[in-house]
Amino acid sequence: MIRVNTDAIMKPQRNIKLVTEQHNIPKPSPMPEFPMKEWSVKIYLLDQAGNEHPANCFTKVTYNLHPSFEDKTHQTFTEPPFTCANEGWGEFEMSIDLFTTEKGGKTTIFHDLNFQSPSYEVVQPVTFKNPSQALLAILRETGPIPNEDDSKAAVKSRKANDLKKKKTVYDFEKMADALTKLNEDDLLHVIQMIHDHKTEDTYTKNDMDAGEFTVDLFTMPDHLSKMIWEFLVEQKMVS
């Protein structure tokens, strides 16, 4: 079965490091057998060598703490390293929402807050689905982008994105999602449109063995984006 793999080059993955620190503080605890603690969690982006970088791929981070924190259960920070610092006596698992530069882009991870040692680090992978060229530029600072195996493709992509800013903007996230849901006939029709109307700046890859056709939506010319969008509207795949 042939399918349009619109996000094969749009799913870079990076590792993030969560650094937790804690120590006792001289305050009364509601549970005498458990001393009061001051603790903090910070988030860093790692490159391929494991070096720390500011996690500026995220626009904000929300920590969802134990319900006992009441009106402070959900705490949001907008500047790296997104330090969440609090006081308490109990250990618990928190969820952390990582918001990217994408509109509505959010990834949720889980982190175990414990007091077994004064400081500990946890590394977790994060996948960025259908990132914009702006986000890709940030991610390139810490490693290569999958399938972006030559600098020429990267230059073309950035050049096309600069031009795109001057043109009509479509919801490429919705477009990408809709394309993966088309039936085979409609999919072949879209692939033919791309072949017929793409420019030299359009990044495409046809993997016959895997049965995959890849296109970077952000590098398509405006008239092709318009054609595909209108076709998806006709098929009631987007609105």
Secondary structure, DSSP 8 states (H G I E B T S, - for coil): --EE-TTTTS--EEEEEEEEEEEE-SS--SSTTS--EEEEEEEEEE-TT--EEE-TTEEEEEEE--GGGGGGSEEEE-STT--EEEEES--EEEEEEEEESSTT-EEEEEEEE--SSSEEEEEEEEE--S--HHHHHHHHTTS--TT--SHHHHHHHHHHHHHHTTS----HHHHHHHHTTS-HHHHHHHHHHHHHH--TT--EEEETTTTEEEE-GGGS-HHHHHHHHHHHHHTTS--
